[in-house]
């Protein structure tokens, strides 16, 4: 792919401290990804002021003035009707083919609603899903859905498995990703009906994936699977439980060290060990939840992300665009009919 | 209550390294709880051999020979028919009124199935639940259901809230526990239908609880609520995600220190800080998942728990028995009709 082809559309007004942090994030991302150009949507005056600090970045940015912006408290039903927001216009650029992915740190519900409306789901995908790259003990894994769909049927879960499989290949570089369904037990009869049904679907010989069965949440951090599939409610609960626990332990360690003079004296000894942990566990390095299953890629940066975090979200988007993620999912689905596989299992059972 | 009245029935054959660890756990528990007597069920010869090491404990134990034991791979449907196992007989002692609680480190599914069959649910409780005491940043909280019921309706969730409320009062000593429903967002319309319905029920003026609304999983470790209510699938996912993350971070810290000579040199400085963390976060101190909602208390110790862990499970059981936990739940439910509250909300909505 030629180096001028990779265009990413950016909502400069989303997240805390925008557009400053967003523009700083683009500057960082541009250094690491010299093949990207940006379409930047936002308050022209404010964005230009920030861009002035980065002459090299300015050259690869096309600035579009958006008179309005989506606020955190805005409801999805309102924002989909307002074509004047930076978020709407940034997503619309992908619909029009001017960019291949959009990144925003704004309101998640709004980003999902507008993306779904404008980009539409890939043919044969019923439900788009939110997916993130996460760290485990020995590497990385992807987990989906992280909250786009509160309730899912077996076909939805199987679609997530197909998309997760492509994502793990593209984003993690794993040739044959191990796919698992998140469940509360290892035995085949455990959990909910839709999970058991999805398990039978994923074992079908028509599926070209390496399905390893159920995975329990406490096994996830130890690299048993590369792709963790769950409905959006369960995935969101798992994700936020992981985040909360990590935050709890961090704060308890800080607190314990703070309360001990001896421990404070020992801190310099811990410098390299702490750096090693932060290198793999730093939440900034896992910023950028991807909204997949649409005709175009929509990436959500954390609202509180700093420039490094935002640049990681841009980097994720760029990586998937380079590898033709959307087209690959379309291809994969051309050869399988998940509805048919699902029906066959019903006939087998009854 | 007189000090000879507190009798706890013990399945000596459950868990790894039984009956050795179980008997060691009883010895520890007896030191901390001088008011307990034990009915011990198991292989008489093996148990007696272990008891010989603890003359003081032997005096307060009544040993019953059970010719068989439940194995980890046994199915609940089988074990409920075998009256000769130590687990069955230990639970049956509670049914017969010989003991007020039973503790086992054996097969969880078997313990639940036999307990449910023999002890039966409290009148007006539809579904018993598994509940644990967990550590948060500033104290402790209880969470239920942790896996007894994969799918729950609003009435079930409201029952869990009532039981959790009593438990937080009795086990945590909190006068007016704050109750929250686990959900993936804070807004009223978030999550699943049964959660939204339960939320309306818990806000009803007929409920004598302090319901604070939804709590998201990442807020749980920071003490926002004293009682976290969820269906058994969600609660189990949250619990195991917390456990897995804590284990991951522990192993990464160990690994990072192991790989750095400097950090190893700094370890002595960290002794007191590490001790402080371990004092609040040590999983042994939170052993003993309680199966509540039955006419009698059934407590599951972790299969891999050591003597200290087993003694904590015994201590939990004793504490709830002392405070008449089962009777209090019965009393609480006498004054409210959850089915009626649930119906009223349906009428309001439609």
Interface residues (C-beta under 8 A of the other chain):
Chain A: X136 X137 X147 X150 X151 X182 X184 X191 X192 X216 X217 X218 X219 X220 X221 X222 X232 X233 X234 X236 X237 X238 X239 X240 X241 X242 X243 X244 X245 X246 X247 X248 X249 X251 X252 X253 X256 X257 X259 X260 X262 X263 X265 X266 X267 X268 X269 X270 X271 X272 X273 X274 X276 X277 X280 X281
Chain B: X136 X137 X147 X150 X151 X182 X184 X191 X192 X216 X217 X218 X219 X220 X221 X222 X232 X233 X234 X236 X237 X238 X239 X240 X241 X242 X243 X244 X245 X246 X247 X248 X249 X251 X252 X253 X256 X257 X259 X260 X262 X263 X265 X266 X267 X268 X269 X270 X271 X272 X273 X274 X276 X277 X280 X281
